[in-house]
Amino acid sequence: MRDIVRDSAFGQLLRLLSRPEALSYPEELSTFKLPSTYNTDSQDETIKSIQEAASEPDSLSNSPKKLCEEVMLSSECTLHPFTSREQGLSRISITVTVDRPGSREVIPVRTKDGLVLVDWYTEDDPDNPQNWSSTKKLWVTGVICCYTFSVYIGSSLYTASQPDIQALFGVSEVASSLGLALYVLAYGIGPMLWSPLSEIPVIGRNSIYVVTYIIFVILCVPTSLVNNFGGLLALRFLLGFFGSPCLATGGASFGDMYAPTKMAYVIAFWAGAATLGPALGPVIAGFAVSAKGWRWSSWELLWLSGPILLVLFISLPETSHDNILLRRAQRLRKLTGRSDLQSQSEINQSKMALQQVAVDALIKPWQINILDPAVLFTTVYTALVYGIFYSFFESFPMVYPPIYGLNLGQTGLPFLVVLVALAICVPAYSAYFYYHAEPIMLSQPGFGPPENRLVPGLFASFLVPVGCFLFAWTARSSVHWIASVIGVGLNMCGTYTVMQCMFLYLPFTYPKYSASLFAANDLARSTFAAGAILFSRPMFINLGVPGGVSLLGGLTIVCIGGIFLLYFFGATLRAQSKFAMA
């Protein structure tokens, strides 16, 4: 628990304002002893000989045991030689891991220009997020999931206030929907900024989370007190924008902690929290707004996000490997007075050009979408199903109050079917991955082709249009309301599973640009969802709810063929992409 508090924003602030001894790192303790592998004494010559041998395959293959014995650290070790030119740095990189009781020590890379690259001390270094205990990982996962839930529920809490906003400010139904649409649009735009910023080593992920979430919580107050419609819309946009970092880098935080084969389970629950948030918003706000007025939905967002901010501020540790090693290098330089101790992330950061960061974040993902039809399809498909989900916020008020006589609070209750859908899908998807997909991934080089992640989506894609049609054509007085609710549930089962498959497929297509691809996908999804919120009501008025929902469901039928084509021919399409070949 001490390490969690020390590495949180609260712990770092406490260390800044008081003596570091209050929450010290091992390098700051009098008992700390610099690992011998970082010394510049007689071992330099031995390590140099290992590096020279590593550059000669014949020498390495003939005498690894002898070289290890010369280091006098163990009789067994493994050598991983490679030559790299990364960020303009020419170096011979060699990692030597040696046996020690209970752990394996890591000899740091020494570059040709004399730098010693600060690394994890041992393979089971407790500061490495991959080595954190299961309890610590679950805690961090839970905090990020709650953070994500609070941001997503903020979008739909507003819907219960729309009738009062129309009457108070004298605006139309479509105009009042802007408060929801702008929020959704903003949390799609935000990742385009926050995602690349979180990849800068000196910034890391935690500072982005904390600073923006503090602003998010503060903005809940003026949103609850605003007295003009224009100000309300501006505040709703800013809420979505400053709440978006959890959507931009939450997955990256999980990747810092979990192995690739375990990410599917974590993303399943994280996506569940993100899906459940908008669904519960109308349920939570409906009855309160009916009794207390339209401002109550914004106050509820403050009451939910405030305590989560406090927990996040006190107990969310930094997970970025680059940031952790950068700060370790700074402590070691202070301890030893040696300027040659640097982290790889510091070197990369010094050569990081703002223009290149902007290109990678804003241009490269769209280049990939244009040049790779497979990636473009994932963007279009996820945007479509996400837009259909948000169109339900416009169709429900046109179905359940006039047809079934439900009041404002009761109109949100059909959204509880999303909770039922997640209770079925999350365990089922996790079981599929545990018993079938994970063993196959572990048995294949590079975890197998990315298209293998799409298998559940092949079946789930049929549920999306089936659910749409069932909702559309049973939402009538002659049919019990449960039939239409079941249709929504089927649609959500299909939507959740399809999006899970796409989210696992994307990072395996272009790993180098996975963060940017996710940000671009999020922007496309949010933009279409914001548009769906605005065009759905006029469409439903002109075509009727059955006709409008059927139109959207018909578009997803086309996507069924697309996902099957992607599964069978995705690798061929990637191979033909000019960007992929480059």
C-alpha positions in Angstrom: 0.0 0.0 0.0 2.9 2.3 0.8 4.2 1.9 -2.8 0.8 2.7 -4.2 0.5 6.0 -2.3 4.2 6.9 -3.0 3.7 6.6 -6.7 0.4 8.3 -6.8 -0.1 12.0 -7.6 -0.7 12.6 -3.9 2.6 10.9 -3.0 4.6 12.8 -5.5 3.1 16.1 -4.3 3.9 15.1 -0.7 7.5 14.3 -1.7 7.8 17.7 -3.5 6.4 19.7 -0.5 8.3 17.8 2.2 11.4 15.8 2.7 11.6 12.8 0.3 12.2 10.5 3.3 8.4 10.7 3.9 7.8 8.3 1.0 11.3 7.3 -0.2 12.4 5.1 -3.0 15.1 2.4 -2.5 17.7 4.6 -4.1 17.1 7.3 -1.4 17.7 4.9 1.5 21.0 4.7 3.3 20.9 0.9 3.0 20.7 1.1 -0.8 23.6 -0.4 -2.7 24.0 0.3 -6.4 24.0 -3.0 -8.3 27.5 -4.0 -9.3 26.4 -4.1 -12.9 26.2 -0.2 -12.9 29.7 0.2 -11.4 32.6 1.5 -13.6 35.3 -0.4 -11.9 37.2 -3.5 -13.2 33.9 -5.1 -14.4 33.8 -2.6 -17.3 36.5 -4.6 -19.1 34.7 -7.9 -18.5 31.3 -6.4 -19.7 33.1 -4.9 -22.7 34.5 -8.3 -23.6 31.0 -9.7 -23.4 29.7 -7.0 -25.7 32.5 -7.6 -28.2 31.8 -11.3 -28.1 28.1 -10.6 -28.6 28.9 -8.9 -31.8 30.6 -12.0 -33.1 28.1 -14.9 -33.4 30.8 -17.6 -33.5 32.4 -16.4 -30.3 29.0 -16.0 -28.6 27.8 -19.4 -29.5 31.0 -21.1 -28.4 31.6 -19.5 -25.1 28.5 -18.0 -23.3 29.1 -20.0 -20.2 32.7 -18.9 -20.0 31.9 -15.3 -20.4 29.3 -15.4 -17.7 31.7 -17.0 -15.3 34.1 -14.2 -16.0 31.5 -11.7 -14.7 31.6 -13.8 -11.4 27.9 -13.3 -10.9 26.7 -16.7 -11.7 27.5 -19.9 -13.5 24.5 -19.5 -15.8 23.2 -16.6 -17.8 21.5 -15.8 -21.1 22.8 -13.3 -23.6 20.6 -11.4 -25.9 22.8 -9.5 -28.4 21.4 -7.2 -31.0 22.5 -4.1 -32.9 20.1 -1.2 -33.3 19.9 2.3 -34.6 17.1 3.8 -32.7 16.3 7.5 -32.6 19.6 8.1 -34.3 21.6 6.4 -31.6 24.1 3.8 -32.7 24.7 1.2 -30.1 25.4 -2.4 -29.4 22.7 -3.5 -27.0 23.3 -6.6 -24.9 21.3 -7.8 -21.9 22.9 -10.3 -19.6 20.6 -11.9 -17.1 22.3 -13.8 -14.3 21.1 -16.2 -11.7 20.7 -14.9 -8.2 18.8 -16.5 -5.3 15.2 -15.8 -6.0 15.8 -13.5 -9.0 17.8 -12.8 -12.1 19.8 -9.7 -12.4 19.9 -7.6 -15.5 23.1 -6.0 -16.8 22.3 -2.6 -18.3 23.0 -1.8 -21.9 26.2 0.3 -22.5 26.2 2.4 -25.6 29.1 3.2 -27.8 29.2 6.8 -26.6 29.6 5.7 -22.9 26.1 5.9 -21.6 24.7 3.3 -19.2 21.0 2.8 -19.9 19.1 2.5 -16.6 16.9 -0.6 -16.6 15.0 -2.8 -14.2 17.5 -4.2 -11.7 16.2 -7.7 -11.9 13.7 -9.6 -14.0 11.3 -9.6 -11.0 12.0 -5.9 -10.2 8.9 -4.8 -8.1 8.9 -1.3 -9.7 8.1 -2.9 -13.1 4.3 -2.8 -13.4 4.4 -6.2 -15.2 5.7 -7.6 -11.8 3.2 -6.0 -9.6 1.1 -8.3 -7.4 -2.3 -9.5 -8.6 -3.9 -7.4 -5.9 -2.1 -4.2 -6.9 -3.0 -4.8 -10.6 -6.6 -5.4 -9.7 -6.8 -2.3 -7.6 -5.3 -0.1 -10.4 -7.7 -1.8 -12.9 -10.6 -1.2 -10.7 -9.8 2.5 -10.2 -9.4 3.1 -14.0 -12.7 1.2 -14.6 -14.5 3.4 -12.1 -12.9 6.5 -13.6 -14.1 5.4 -17.1 -17.6 4.6 -15.8 -18.0 8.1 -14.3 -17.0 9.8 -17.5 -19.3 7.7 -19.7 -22.3 7.9 -17.4 -21.8 11.7 -17.6 -23.0 11.6 -21.2 -26.4 10.1 -20.6 -27.3 11.5 -17.2 -28.1 14.6 -19.2 -30.9 12.9 -21.2 -33.3 13.0 -18.3 -32.9 16.8 -18.1 -33.8 17.4 -21.8 -37.5 18.0 -21.4 -37.0 20.6 -18.6 -34.1 22.2 -20.7 -36.5 22.6 -23.7 -39.1 24.3 -21.6 -36.7 26.5 -19.6 -34.6 27.8 -22.4 -37.3 27.6 -25.2 -35.3 25.3 -27.5 -36.3 22.4 -29.8 -35.9 18.8 -29.0 -33.0 18.5 -31.5 -31.3 21.6 -30.0 -31.6 20.1 -26.5 -29.9 17.0 -27.8 -26.8 19.0 -28.5 -25.9 18.7 -24.8 -25.5 15.0 -25.3 -24.0 15.2 -28.8 -21.3 17.7 -27.9 -20.2 15.7 -24.8 -19.9 12.5 -26.9 -18.0 14.4 -29.7 -15.6 16.0 -27.2 -14.6 12.7 -25.6 -13.7 11.6 -29.2 -11.6 14.7 -29.9 -9.8 14.6 -26.6 -7.7 11.5 -27.2 -6.1 13.1 -30.2 -4.4 15.4 -27.8 -4.1 13.3 -24.6 -2.9 10.1 -26.1 0.3 11.5 -27.6 1.0 13.6 -24.5 0.8 10.5 -22.3 3.5 8.9 -24.4 6.0 11.6 -23.6 8.2 10.0 -20.9 8.5 13.0 -18.6 4.7 13.5 -18.5 3.6 9.9 -18.2 0.0 8.8 -17.8 -0.8 9.7 -14.2 -0.3 13.5 -14.5 -2.7 13.6 -17.5 -5.3 11.5 -15.6 -5.2 13.6 -12.5 -5.0 17.2 -13.9 -7.8 16.6 -16.5 -10.0 14.8 -14.0 -9.7 17.6 -11.5 -10.9 20.0 -14.2 -13.7 17.6 -15.0 -14.9 17.5 -11.4 -14.7 21.3 -11.1 -16.7 21.8 -14.3 -19.5 19.8 -12.8 -20.3 22.7 -10.5 -20.8 25.5 -13.1 -22.7 23.0 -15.3 -25.1 22.5 -12.4 -25.5 26.3 -11.9 -25.4 27.7 -15.4 -28.4 29.9 -16.4 -28.1 30.1 -20.2 -28.3 27.5 -23.0 -25.1 28.5 -24.8 -23.1 28.2 -21.5 -24.6 24.8 -20.8 -23.6 23.5 -24.2 -20.0 24.9 -23.8 -19.6 23.3 -20.4 -21.0 20.0 -21.7 -18.3 20.0 -24.4 -15.6 20.8 -22.0 -16.7 18.1 -19.6 -16.4 15.5 -22.4 -13.0 16.9 -23.5 -11.4 16.8 -20.1 -13.0 13.5 -19.2 -11.6 11.7 -22.2 -8.0 10.7 -21.1 -9.3 7.5 -19.5 -10.7 6.6 -22.9 -7.5 7.6 -24.7 -4.9 5.9 -22.5 -6.8 3.5 -20.2 -5.9 0.7 -22.5 -2.3 1.7 -22.6 -2.2 1.6 -18.7 -3.5 -1.9 -18.8 -0.9 -2.8 -21.4 1.8 -1.5 -19.0 0.7 -4.1 -16.4 -0.6 -7.1 -18.2 0.9 -9.6 -20.8 -0.7 -9.5 -24.2 -2.5 -12.8 -23.6 -4.2 -11.4 -20.5 -5.3 -8.1 -22.0 -8.5 -9.6 -23.4 -9.9 -10.2 -19.9 -9.0 -6.7 -18.7 -10.3 -5.0 -21.8 -13.5 -7.1 -21.5 -14.3 -5.6 -18.0 -13.1 -2.1 -18.9 -15.3 -2.1 -22.0 -18.1 -3.4 -19.8 -17.7 -0.4 -17.5 -17.7 2.0 -20.5 -20.8 0.4 -22.0 -22.7 0.2 -18.7 -22.1 3.9 -17.9 -24.3 5.4 -20.7 -26.9 2.7 -20.1 -27.4 3.5 -16.4 -27.4 7.3 -16.8 -31.1 7.6 -17.7 -32.0 5.1 -14.9 -30.1 7.0 -12.2 -31.1 10.5 -13.3 -34.7 9.9 -14.4 -36.4 9.7 -11.0 -34.2 12.3 -9.5 -34.8 14.9 -12.2 -38.5 14.2 -12.0 -38.5 15.1 -8.3 -35.7 17.7 -8.1 -35.4 19.4 -11.5 -33.0 19.3 -14.4 -29.9 20.5 -12.5 -30.0 17.4 -10.4 -28.4 15.2 -13.2 -25.2 17.4 -13.1 -25.1 17.4 -9.3 -25.3 13.6 -9.5 -22.3 13.5 -11.8 -20.3 15.6 -9.3 -21.3 13.3 -6.4 -20.1 10.3 -8.3 -16.9 11.7 -9.8 -15.7 13.6 -6.7 -15.0 10.5 -4.5 -13.5 8.7 -7.5 -11.1 11.6 -8.0 -10.1 11.4 -4.4 -9.3 7.7 -4.7 -7.5 8.2 -8.0 -5.4 11.1 -6.6 -4.3 9.1 -3.5 -3.9 5.6 -4.8 -3.4 5.4 -8.6 0.4 4.8 -9.3 2.2 5.6 -12.5 2.3 2.7 -14.9 4.3 4.1 -17.8 7.6 2.1 -18.0 9.3 5.1 -19.7 8.3 7.5 -16.9 9.3 5.1 -14.1 12.7 4.4 -15.6 13.3 8.1 -16.3 12.7 9.0 -12.7 14.9 6.1 -11.6 17.7 7.4 -13.7 17.3 10.9 -12.2 17.6 9.4 -8.7 20.6 7.3 -9.6 22.4 10.4 -11.0 21.6 12.3 -7.8 22.9 9.4 -5.8 26.1 8.8 -7.7 26.9 12.1 -9.3 27.3 10.2 -12.6 25.9 11.9 -15.7 26.3 8.7 -17.8 23.3 7.1 -16.2 20.3 7.7 -18.4 17.2 5.9 -19.4 16.4 5.0 -23.0 13.2 7.1 -22.7 15.3 10.2 -21.8 17.4 9.7 -24.9 14.3 9.2 -27.0 12.6 12.2 -25.5 15.6 14.4 -26.3 15.3 13.5 -29.9 11.5 13.7 -30.0 10.3 16.3 -32.4 6.9 17.9 -31.8 6.2 17.8 -35.5 6.8 14.0 -35.7 4.6 13.5 -32.6 1.8 15.4 -34.3 2.2 13.5 -37.5 2.1 10.1 -35.7 -0.9 11.1 -33.7 -3.0 13.1 -36.3 -1.9 11.9 -39.7 -0.5 8.4 -39.6 -3.7 6.7 -38.3 -5.8 8.2 -41.1 -3.1 7.2 -43.6 -3.4 3.7 -42.4 -7.2 3.9 -42.7 -6.9 5.1 -46.3 -4.3 2.7 -47.4 -5.5 -0.4 -45.5 -9.1 -1.3 -46.2 -9.1 -3.8 -43.3 -8.4 -1.1 -40.8 -10.9 1.3 -42.5 -13.6 -1.4 -42.2 -13.0 -1.7 -38.4 -13.3 2.1 -38.1 -16.6 2.2 -40.1 -18.1 -0.8 -38.4 -17.4 0.2 -34.8 -18.7 3.8 -35.6 -21.9 2.4 -37.0 -22.8 0.1 -34.1 -21.7 2.7 -31.6 -24.0 5.3 -33.3 -26.9 2.8 -33.2 -26.4 2.4 -29.4 -26.7 6.2 -28.9 -29.7 6.4 -31.2 -31.6 4.5 -28.5 -31.4 7.6 -26.3 -33.6 9.3 -29.0 -35.9 6.4 -29.8 -36.8 5.3 -26.3 -38.6 8.5 -25.4 -40.6 8.1 -28.7 -41.6 4.5 -27.7 -42.1 3.8 -24.0 -43.9 7.0 -22.8 -46.4 7.3 -25.7 -47.0 3.6 -26.4 -46.6 2.0 -23.0 -47.4 5.0 -20.7 -44.1 5.1 -18.8 -43.1 8.3 -17.0 -39.7 10.0 -17.2 -38.1 7.9 -14.5 -39.5 4.6 -15.9 -38.4 5.4 -19.4 -34.8 4.7 -18.4 -35.5 1.3 -17.0 -35.4 -0.6 -20.3 -31.7 0.4 -20.4 -31.2 -2.1 -17.6 -31.2 -4.8 -20.3 -27.7 -3.6 -21.1 -26.6 -4.8 -17.6 -28.2 -8.2 -18.4 -26.4 -8.3 -21.8 -23.1 -7.6 -20.2 -23.7 -10.2 -17.4 -24.0 -12.7 -20.2 -21.3 -11.5 -22.7 -18.4 -10.6 -20.4 -18.2 -14.1 -18.7 -18.9 -15.8 -22.1 -16.2 -13.9 -23.9 -13.7 -14.4 -21.1 -14.4 -18.1 -21.0 -14.0 -18.4 -24.8 -10.7 -16.6 -24.6 -9.5 -18.7 -21.6 -10.3 -22.1 -23.0 -9.9 -21.6 -26.7 -8.2 -18.4 -27.9 -5.4 -18.0 -25.3 -3.9 -21.5 -25.8 -3.9 -21.0 -29.6 -2.2 -17.6 -29.2 0.5 -19.1 -26.9 1.2 -21.9 -29.4 1.8 -19.6 -32.4 4.6 -17.2 -33.3 3.6 -13.6 -32.6 0.4 -14.9 -31.1 -0.9 -15.9 -34.5 -2.5 -13.8 -37.2 -4.6 -10.8 -36.0 -7.7 -12.2 -37.8 -8.0 -14.9 -35.2 -9.3 -12.3 -32.8 -12.4 -11.9 -35.0 -13.9 -15.3 -34.5 -16.5 -14.4 -31.8 -17.4 -11.3 -33.9 -18.4 -13.6 -36.8 -21.3 -15.0 -34.8 -22.1 -11.8 -32.8 -22.4 -9.7 -36.0 -25.8 -11.4 -36.7 -27.1 -10.3 -33.3 -26.8 -6.6 -34.2 -29.4 -6.4 -37.0 -31.6 -9.1 -35.4 -31.8 -7.0 -32.2 -32.5 -3.8 -34.3 -35.3 -5.5 -36.2 -36.8 -7.1 -33.1 -36.9 -3.7 -31.3 -38.2 -1.8 -34.4 -41.1 -4.1 -35.2 -42.3 -5.1 -31.7 -42.4 -1.5 -30.3 -46.2 -1.2 -30.6 -49.1 -1.3 -28.3 -50.3 -4.8 -29.4 -47.0 -6.3 -28.4 -45.7 -6.6 -24.8 -42.9 -4.1 -24.0 -40.6 -7.0 -23.0 -40.2 -8.0 -26.7 -38.7 -4.7 -27.7 -36.4 -4.7 -24.6 -35.1 -8.2 -25.6 -34.3 -6.8 -29.0 -32.2 -4.1 -27.4 -30.5 -6.7 -25.3 -29.6 -8.8 -28.4 -28.3 -5.8 -30.1 -26.1 -4.9 -27.2 -24.7 -8.5 -27.0 -23.7 -8.2 -30.6 -22.4 -4.7 -30.3 -20.2 -5.4 -27.3 -18.7 -8.6 -28.7 -18.0 -7.1 -32.1 -16.3 -4.1 -30.6 -14.2 -6.3 -28.3 -13.0 -8.3 -31.3 -12.1 -5.1 -33.2 -10.3 -3.7 -30.2 -8.1 -6.8 -30.0 -7.6 -6.9 -33.7 -6.3 -3.3 -34.1 -3.2 -3.4 -31.9 -1.9 -6.6 -33.7 -2.2 -5.0 -37.2 0.2 -2.1 -36.7 1.6 -2.4 -33.1 3.8 0.7 -33.5 0.8 2.9 -34.1 -1.8 1.1 -32.0 -2.3 4.0 -29.6 -2.9 6.4 -32.5 -5.2 3.9 -34.2 -7.3 3.6 -31.1 -7.5 7.4 -30.8 -8.6 7.7 -34.5 -11.1 4.9 -34.0 -12.5 6.6 -30.9 -12.8 9.9 -32.8 -14.7 8.2 -35.7 -17.0 6.4 -33.2 -17.7 9.5 -31.2 -18.3 11.7 -34.2 -20.8 9.3 -35.8 -22.5 8.8 -32.4 -22.8 12.6 -32.0 -24.3 12.8 -35.5 -26.6 9.9 -34.7 -28.0 11.7 -31.6 -28.9 14.7 -33.8 -30.2 13.0 -36.9 -32.0 10.1 -35.2 -35.0 12.0 -33.9 -35.8 13.7 -37.3 -35.3 10.4 -39.0 -37.6 8.6 -36.6 -40.2 11.4 -37.0 -40.2 11.1 -40.8 -39.7 7.3 -41.1 -41.2 6.2 -37.8 -39.3 4.3 -35.2 -39.8 1.0 -37.0 -38.5 2.4 -40.4 -35.6 4.4 -38.9 -34.3 1.6 -36.7 -34.7 -0.9 -39.6 -32.7 1.4 -41.8 -29.8 1.4 -39.3 -30.1 -2.4 -38.8 -30.0 -2.9 -42.6 -26.6 -1.1 -42.7 -25.2 -3.6 -40.2 -26.3 -6.5 -42.5 -23.8 -5.2 -45.0 -21.1 -5.3 -42.3 -21.8 -9.0 -41.6 -20.3 -9.7 -45.0 -17.5 -7.2 -44.3 -16.4 -9.0 -41.1 -16.3 -12.4 -42.9 -14.3 -10.9 -45.7 -11.9 -9.3 -43.1 -11.5 -12.7 -41.4 -10.6 -14.6 -44.6 -8.8 -11.9 -46.6 -7.5 -9.5 -43.9 -3.9 -10.7 -44.2 -4.0 -10.3 -48.0 -5.4 -6.7 -47.7 -2.7 -5.8 -45.2 0.0 -7.2 -47.4 -1.2 -5.0 -50.3 -1.3 -1.8 -48.2 1.4 0.6 -49.3 1.7 1.8 -45.7 2.0 -1.7 -44.3 4.7 -2.6 -46.9 6.6 0.5 -46.0 
